[in-house]
Structure formats: C-alpha cells, structure tokens
Amino acid sequence: MSNSLLVMKFGGSSMGSAERIKVAARICTEQKALRPTVVVVSAMSKVTDLLLETLRCAESGDSEGVERHVTSLRERHEQTARELLPASVVGSALEKVDGLLREFDRISGGILLLGERPPRSVDEAVAIGERLSAMLLASYLDATGTSARAVNAREVIVTDTCFGNATPLLDPTRERCSQTLGPLLAQNILPVVTGFNGATLDGRATTLGRGGSDFSASILAGALDAGELWIWTDVDGIMSADPRLVQDAVVLPEVSYREAAELAYNGAKVLHPRTLAPLVESSIPVWSKNSFNVDAPGTRIVPSISTPGGARAVTSMANVALVSIEPASAEVNGVAIMARALDALSRVNAEVLALSSSSYRQNFCFLVRKEELATAMTAIESGFALELAHGYLRPIDVDDNVGLLAVVGEGMQGSKGLAGRIFTAISRHEVNIIAIAQGSSELTIAIVVRRDGLERAVQAVHAECHMAG
C-alpha cells in the first residue's frame, strides 16, 4: 500500500450525534480528495456502556431492563439516522439499524436463557455499537457524494483467542487488509471500519480491550503501511496536565512514542500504550486532533523528539488502590513472594501501575486501578492462601484513599536534582508522599500520595517544572 495513505479514527464523542457525524464526514471527504484514506469509528458516545449494561441485565434475568435498554438504543440510532440522512436513504438505514439490533437481541436473549455471559458472546454483542456508527457514517458519505463502504473489522483484523482483550496477529491481518480494503481503495471507495473488534483465524468475534478503537486504527495503519494516523477526539491534543486541575496547562506540539505511552499508562486520555506498538517498526507518525476544533494544530506523536527538555507533562489517576504485602519473618523469600504476586496479577490481566519495595523487610506495594482491585485481590489471596493461613505473610493491606501522579519527559534522564525539586514542591503543599517508583529509563517518576492531596501535588509539579513554558 502507498505510504501516502491516511488512516483516521473518530472517537465516541466525535460520532456522538448527527451533527458530529456530519463534521466527521466533512473531514473524511476533504482528506479523501487529497490521498487514499481509511476511517475507523467508535460507537456513538455512551453506547458501549449501554450495550454492556444490557448484557448484565440479561445475565441477572432482568428481561424488562434488557427491553428498556434495547428500546433506548433503537430510538437513539433511528433518531440519528432521521436527522442525518436524506429521505431517499433513511428507509434503508432504518432497516440496517433494525437488523443489527435484532442480532444484539438474539445474543442478549441467549444470555437471558443461560443466566451467564460467555466472553465470546459479549465480544460479538458489544461490537454492534461500532457497526451501527460505521453504517451511519458510510450511508451519509455515500448520500452526499463520497463513495464509502462500512466494513466490519471482523473481516480484516485477525486476533488470538483472548476474548475481551485480544492481541492482533499482524501477518494474517496484513493479508486480510490487502484482500478486503485493497480493492475498495483501488476503486476510490472510502472504507469505514469498525473500531474495537476483530475475529480469530476461524472467525470467532473478539474485542481488543481498553483503548480498543485507537488500537484498531493503529493495527490497520501498520498493516497498510500508512503514511500517517490521525486520532480525532474532543480535546486539542496531548496536554502538559489535565486542564481541569491546572489552569495554565498547554498543548504539547510534539511528543515521542514513549512519552505518549507513559502518559496514557498513567491516566492521561491519550493513546493507550498498546496502540503505539504496531506503528513503531514503520515509524508511522500519529496526530492527536480535536474534531470539535478542527483548526487546532493538535499534537504530533513521533518515534523521537530532537529537543526533549526535561519534565514535559504530569498526569494523575484518582481511582486507584495501593496493595501492600509483607512477609511475617525474614526467613520468607521476599523476591519469590513478589514474583508469585506479579504472576497472579498477570494471569487476571491486572495492570500494575507502580511497584515499590523495601530491601530489608522484603515488603512491597503495588498500585492497581480500583475497577481491577476485586479481581486482583481474589488472585493474590488465592495464590497465597497457604502462607496467609499459616501466618507466613502478614494480612494483606489495601489502601484505596490514594492517588497516583506521574511526571513524564524524555529529557528527565540525567537532569540533576529534578526528582528532589519535584518532591520538595509536593511537600511544600503539605502533601504526604506514600510511595515512589522510577524506572531505569528515567522517563517517568510515579508518585503515590493521599487522595485529598492529589490535585495540589499535580499543580505543584506543573509549576515547579515550568511546564506551561
């Protein structure tokens, strides 16, 4: 594929109404006139959450809840189709909405009968949201003179069998892209591909987990050897801090792949770390842009930046919990305990956001997201049932009154005294530091503080590191 190819992804807010879909379509038409273009779309805002809630109702036997939610989904998409499309094609679009929601009805009906949600069925069901939005955008483009075709990513993205959090298989995906998207591009048809979903080699539906639609777009960009990937969201780009917490936060014109990945991992609403992986080999640049402010330049994400310049951004997460594990005596091998704990967490796909340990007492603590805490604790307690029962380990301590802030910047490496300045700035605001973690790359300093001091700590670090310029 030509490296002039552009892949664009529109998030849920950019697809959230007829008005927003028209803006997305205008951008698509403008870019398609300049070069070959492939588009990836998320479900309309809040639709994925509603689909998942419907499946939860089905699992618990709440048939009225299922019916109520499906009606809500139907009304929203039918109303959007009527507002969006000319009268000549509305009927056809409404039939497609009905057909897709019948598919969802069939799956939720099966879950209602079973009383459980098989992961494979969930993956097939939640992808309906993206299929609906892809159909609406493609129908509007076609009706307004831009040849477009909705494409279910099940036809092009091949994954492993880890339902709910699948990993792409890049060689077969590249082959499918060539077979399915290649002919459309050759005929000057704009493919509108569903984000978030794929299928196993034998055709079973899968989804790509957190950040899945962005990931879909980067998989396609990598498989098609695209020249650029544009991610359209509802913010002007990647910022030096959350503007809700820091008034003078600024848009960063350029960040490296590694900085973007660290910021995302530590709570910033930028590309999920997995998203960047398919782009690295081909060094495909990514733009983070705002579909609500199309004239804003956005942030360019590139393999490396020429002038790193110290700490560049600070991000934070409030919905986290700190888990502490301590051997009851020095005779217990703390390193082995840590290894087993991390193994237990990896088996349930729990992300460890920070890890800190003590050398003498061999105790250690790690930070996880609150939504993963119950799963993580079940895995840990099951893995150490014997040690806990016999008192080899002290009772596991969980502190959910904490927050994480992470200071990120390629230029922090070798910046003498920077860590000391950061810690001093936080302490000046009377915020107590509970734990610190810094990797050998010196790209990120992760700091755990009391939850009520998190915002003050973020503001203190942003000011101390002169991130506003």
N, C-alpha and C positions, 0 to 999 in steps of 0.2 A: 504494500500500500504506500502511496506517496506520503512523504513526511510533511507535506503541506496540509494534511488532514487535520481538522479541528474536532475534538470531542468536547461537548458541553454537557454539564449536568445541572439540572434545575431542582432545587430542594423543595420540601413541602410547602414552605411559605411562598415560594415563587410559583407554585402551582395551586395556591390555596383558594382561588375564586376564578370566575370567568374573566374578570378584569386582569388578574395576574397572568392567566394563561395567554391572554392577548399580548401582553408585554413580552412574555417568553417567546411567543410565535414571531413577533416583530424582530426580536434579536436573532432567532433562527433564520428567518428569511434574509436578513441583512448579511449574516455570515455565509449562508449557503451561496449567495451571489458572488462571494469572493473566493471560496475554496470548498473542497469536499468537506461535508460536516456530518457528524453523528451526534445524536442527542440522547441523553439518559435522563429519566424523570423519576422523582419520588412520588409517592401517593400524595394526595391533597393533605394539607396540614391537619393533624389530629386523626386522620382516617386509620392509620395503622394501629393506634391506641384503641380506637373503637372496634376494629376487627378483632384484636386480641381480647378485649373485654367481652365481646360477643362469644368467643370461644370459651372463655372462663365461665360465662353464664351457662353455656351448653354443657360443660363438664359437670357443673353443680346441679344440673337438672332444671334450671330456670328457663323454661320454654318461653315464658312471657317476655323475659329480658332479651332473649335471642330475637324474638319477633320485633320488639321495640327498637332494638339497635339496627336490625336489617332494614326496617322501615326508614329510620333516620339516614342510613347510608344511601338508600334508594332515593329519598327525597333530595338529599344534597347533590347527588350526581345528576339526577334528572333536571333539577333547577339550574345547575351549572350548564348543562347541555342546552337548555332552552335559552339561557342568557347569552351563550357563546356562539351558537351556530345559526346560520340562516335557515329559514323554514324548509328549504328544499332538502336539507340533510338531517334535520332534527329527528325525524322518524327513525331513520336508520341508526342514529346514535343511541336513541332510547331503547331500541331493540337490543343493541350490544350491551348497554347497561344492564338490561333485564337478564340477558344471557349470562353475564359474568356474575351477577348476584344470585342467579339460580345455581351456578357452580358453588358459590360460597354457602348457599342454603343447604346444598347436598352434603357438603363436608361438615357443617355445623350440626346438621340433622344426625349424621353418623356419630358425632361426638356425644350428642344428647342421648342417643341409644346406648352407647358404650359406657358413658359416665367417666371417660378419661380422654386426654388429648394426646394422641400419638404424635411425636415430633414431626414425622413426615407429613401428617395431615395438617398440622399447624403451618408448616412451611408452604404447603400448597395454598392454604386459605389466605394467609396474610399477603401473599403476592397479588391478590385480587386488587388491592388498593393501587398498586403501580400499574396494573393492566388497565384499570379504569382511567387513570390520568393520562397514560400513553395514548389510549384510544381517543380521548377528548382533544388532546393537543394535535395528534395526527389528523383527525377529522377537520379541525379548524384550519390547519395549514392547507390541507387539500381544498377545502371550500373557498379559501381566499387566494388560490392560485399558486401555492407552493407544493409541489408533489411530495407527499410524505407517506410513510407506512409504519404503523405500530408493530413492534417486534417484541415478542415475549422472550426475555433473556434466557429462558429455559432452552431456547433453540441455539444459543450462542455461547453461554458461559458454562463450562464443564467443571464440576467440583468433586471433592471427595464426599464421603457419606456422613459427615458430621452435621446432622440436621440442626438447624438453628444457628450454627456458627461455622459454615462450611469454608473450605480453603480451595481456591481455584486450581485447576490442573492446566497449566499455561499452554502446553503443546496442543492438546486437543481443542482448547479454546481458540487458539490461533487458527486452527484448521476450520472450525465451525464458523468463525468470523469471516474467513475467506469465502466459504461456501454460501453463507446466508447474507452477510452485509455487503460483500464484494459486488454481487450482481446489482443490488439496489443502487449503490454508489455509481456503478458504471452506467446505470440508466438515469442518473441525475435525480434519484429519489432520496429524500431525507429519511433515514431510519430513526424512529423514535423508540428507543429501547427501554424496557422496564428496568429500574434500578433494584438492588437489594436481593434479587433472586437468581437462581441458576438451576442446574439439574446434574445428577450423577451421569456417568457414562451410559448407564442403562435407562436414563430418562426419568428418574425419581426426583421430584421437586425438592430444592434446598433453598435456604436463605443464608446470607453472608454475615449475619450478626451485626453488632454495633457499628455504626458508620457505613452500613452496607451499600447504600446508593452511591456514595462517594467512591467506595471500593469498586463497585461495578464499573463506574466511569473510568477509573484508572486501569482496571483489568483490560477494558476494551481499548483504551489509549495505547497500552503496552502491546496488546495482541495485534493492533492495526498499525503499529509504528507511527503513531500520530506525531504531528509537529508540536501541538500544544494541547493542554487540557484546561478548560475554564470551568470553575465551580461557582455557580450563581447561588447566592444566599440572600439574607436580609440585613447584612452588615457591610460596611465599606471595605473591609479587608481584615487582615490579622492585626490586632491592636497591641500596644505596649502593656495594656491592662484592661480589665473589664471596665468600660466607661460608666457603668452603674456604681462602681466602687471608687473610681479615680476620675475626677472631672477633667484633668488635663491629659488623659490617655490619648495617644496619637496612633494613626495607621502607620504600620511599618511598610515602606515601599517594597522591600525585598527581604526574604528570609531564606535560610538554607533548608534543605530537606530535613536535616537532623533537628534544627530548631523547631520547625513546624511539627515534627513527630513528637518531640518532648512537650511542646505546649499542649498538643491535643491529649497526650497521655495524662497530663496533669490538670486537665479540666477545661482548657480553652476550647471554644466552639470552632475549632479549625479541623483540618483533615485528620481523620483517625490514622494512627501510625501505620496500620496495615495498608491504608490507601496508597501510601507512597512507594511501597515495595515494588509493584510492577513497573514503576517509572524509572527506577534507579539505573538499571542496566543501560537503557537507551537515553538517559539524562533528559527526559521529557519535562520541559518547564510547565508549571501549573500557575494559573491565575485564580485568586480568590476575589470574586466580584459581587457587587450588590445589584440585584435586579430591581430594587426599589429606588436606586440612584445610579442609573446606568452610566452617567458621565464621570463618576468617581473612578480614579485610575485603578484602585484595588491593590492587592499585594501579589508580587511575583515570588513563587517558590522555586528555587533553583538548586542544583547539586551543591554548589558552594558559593559563598559571597566574598568579594575582594576585601572589603573593609569591615571586619566583624564588630570591632568597637565595644568590647566589654559586655555587661549585662544588658540585654535588649528588651526583655519583657518579663512581667511577673504575672502568674496566673494562680488561681485558687480553687479549692473544692471544699464545700461545707458538708456534703452528705457522705462522710467517711467515718470509719471506726478504727481504733488502734487496738490490736490484739497483742498481748504480752504473754510469753511463755518462759517459764523459769524452772530449771531442774532443782529438785529439793536438796541435792547434795552435789559436791564437786566430783563424785565418782561417776556420775552420769555424763556420757559424752555429749556435750552441748552441740558440737558440729553435726553429729549424727542426728540429733533431735531436730536441728534446723533443716537438714536435708530431707528428713521424713515429712516435716511440716510443709515444706515447699512442694514436695512430691504430691502430698494430699491436696494442696491447693490447685496444682496443675491438673489433677485428674478431674476437678469440677470446673475447670476454666475460670477460676477466680483470679483477677488481676491483682498483683502485689504492687501497690503504688509507691511504697517506700519500705526500706528494711534497715533496721539499725540494731547493732549487737554490742554486748559488753564482753570483753575478753576474760576477765577474772571469774565472774559468777556464771558466765556462759548463758546468760539470759538474752533474749532478743525480742524485738517487737516488729510488727509489720502492719501496714495500713491497707485496708480494702474499702471498696465502695459499700455504703450501707445496704444497697439492694442485693449485694452478694454476701452479706455478713452471715445470714442464716445458713446458706449452703456451705460457706467456708467453715463455719463453726461445727456443723454436722460432720464434715470431712475430717477436721482436726480432732474432734472428740472421739470419733470412731477410730481414727488411726492411732490414737494414744490411750485407748480405753484401759489397757493393762497398766500402763505407767500411772495414769490418774487414779485408778482403783487402789494401787499399792503404794501411792504416795511418793513415787519416784519423781513426779512432776508436781509443782505447786498448782492449785486451781488456776485455770486459765483466766486472765483478766481481760475484760473488754471495756474500753472507754470510747463511748460514742459522742462525747462532748468535746470533740476536737475538730480542727480544720487543717487542711494542707495548703501551703503556698509553695510555689516553685519558681525560682529565679533562673531564667534561661538566656544563654547567649554563647555563640561560638567564641567570642573574644574574651570570655572569662578565664580561659586557660592561661595560667601564668600571670594573671592580674594580681599583683601582690597586695595583700591587705583587704581585698574585696570582701571575702567572707566575714572578716572581722567587722568591717563597716556595716555590712548587712545585719549582723547580729546586734551590733550596738544600736543601730537605727530602730530595730524592733524593740529592744529593751527600753529605749528612751520613751517609747509609748506605753510602757508598763505592761507589755505582753510577754508572758512566760513561754519560753521555748521548751517543748517536751522531748522532741527527738529531731535528729538531723541526719540526712543521708546525702552523700555526694559520690557520684560515680567517678571512675578513674579518668574519664574523658574531660572532666571539669566543665561539661556542657550545662549541667543543671545542679543547683543546690535545692534540695527538697527539705522543707522545714515544717514540722508539726507543732501547732500551737493550740491553746484553748479556743474553742469555737467563738466565744464572745470577743476575742481579740483579733480575729482573722482579718476583718476589714481594715482595722487600724494598722496591722502589720503590712498588708498589701500597699496601703497608702504610703507608709514609712519607707518601704523598699523602693517604690517607684520614684519617690522624691530623692532618696539618697543616691540612687544610681543615675539620676538626671535622664530618665527615660523619655521625658517629654521634649528633649532636645536642649 
